[in-house]
Amino acid sequence: HAQSETPLTIKPAGDQMVSKHIYGHFSEHLGRCIYDGFWVDENSTIPNKGRIRLDIVDALKKIKVPNLRWPGGCFADEYHWRDGIGPRNQRPKMVNTNWGGVTEDNSFGTHEFLDLCQTLDCEPYIAGNVGSGTVEEMAKWVEYLNFDGVSPMTAIRSQNGREKPWKVSFWGVGNESWGCGGNMTPAYYSDLYRRYATYARNYPGAPLKRIASGANSDDYNWTETCMKNIGNQMWGLTLHYYTIPTGNWGKKGSATKFDEAQYFSTMKNCLKMEELVTKHSAIMDKYDPKKKVALVVDEWGIWTDVEPGTNPGFLYQQNSLRDALIAGTTLNIFNNHSDRVKVANLAQTINVLQALILTEKDKMILTPTYHVFDLYKVHQDARYLPIAFTSPDYTVGDQKIPALNVSASQDASGAIHISLVNLDPNKKIALSTVLDGLKWSSVTGQILTSAKLTDVNTFSDSDKVHNAKFTGAKKSGNSLKVELPAQSVVVLELK
Ligand code: AHR
């Protein structure tokens, strides 16, 4: 008998754009993200330019990384930038107390990070130290980075080989100030923010986008207090939320060994992002109805137990088809909230948490999550298209979540892109889509799926989970018919 179809309506574009910065990434001095990730040893035989790994650069350029956040994370509030400039053999060492207690030799510092951003053709997003640094230290860092003229800091900058300022724009005023960034209350942080943000100056031609350290997950009081006290002095306010498979930080669950019940709870926890973004945005709307302040979700992703046998402080985890479904779903949520969410950063780029890339000596693999960013790059800076539909349920026992999530945009050439995720591992979804007042005559697509939710790419089987041509969409009269396979991410292009 006839399979029931889920109706979808896609409306014509308004003024809302999907900022490319929603597709940002995060690289902390943590585990093997920088060292043994981006940055290779001096005498390494791995192809590199000034110690930056070139295979990684090529892969990240392909997905058009728009911005990179650095140096943390928790690390940022113990980082003293002056230790990371000047001749490398004279740089002091420090202990990375947050991440494994390893010795940080400061060989990767300000110049190295900004060279990396230049090579990747992306914008830097620097998090300044509020937790253990001084107002003066932050003020001088901004002068060093952004002032074009004669000054004490620019003299040191040119001694270190850089004449012109970099003009860094995204500027984090602390990180997780409610936790590793100083264990503050929101009222105390708001007062500190005023001081740090005042002296982090706008130099000519280099205005800062000051980003206040925002809430942990559903700490709505933090957002409320910051918006009330300093909402008129910030460009953006952050939100951090991680998907924990079990919901228990003590025993988070494995990255590769999970059953359907744990998959279900993981996806339920992932979908909480929708509720968080909606509720934090509603608070921001009260104080900022014109939506001038951005919600900056600068840490998100799945956080599992580390791979057995690896350093627990290094947060190294594998990446499965499940992670790809999380990435597709979360990016759809951000696109659909692009009136308020202007920046987001997946944690973290290489070898840490929900990584895009894993490395082992000279080998490198692209994870299923990487492939989702490759598919979704078409939404960057495209015009948002609103969608209406009622999702079928994905049911396990007596619990259910929406099986389907979707977002759509139209790029400058007029091409329409629709990204669809079917979270249900057992059932395909038949869709019938009407595009209100939008012109198109042909449809093509790509799909990411695999036989098992636990499928991963490994160093011996690096292409098990990959993007492929999708043939399940066709034009039928005025409507678009799609057969969306179980556990898949599909991106369609309509021209
Ligand atoms: O991404 C790992 C850590 O998670 C970051 O350092 C911190 O900001 C968050 O708690």
Residues whose N, C-alpha, C, O or C-beta is under 5 A from the ligand:
A	BS01	AHR	G73 C74 F75 E176 A347
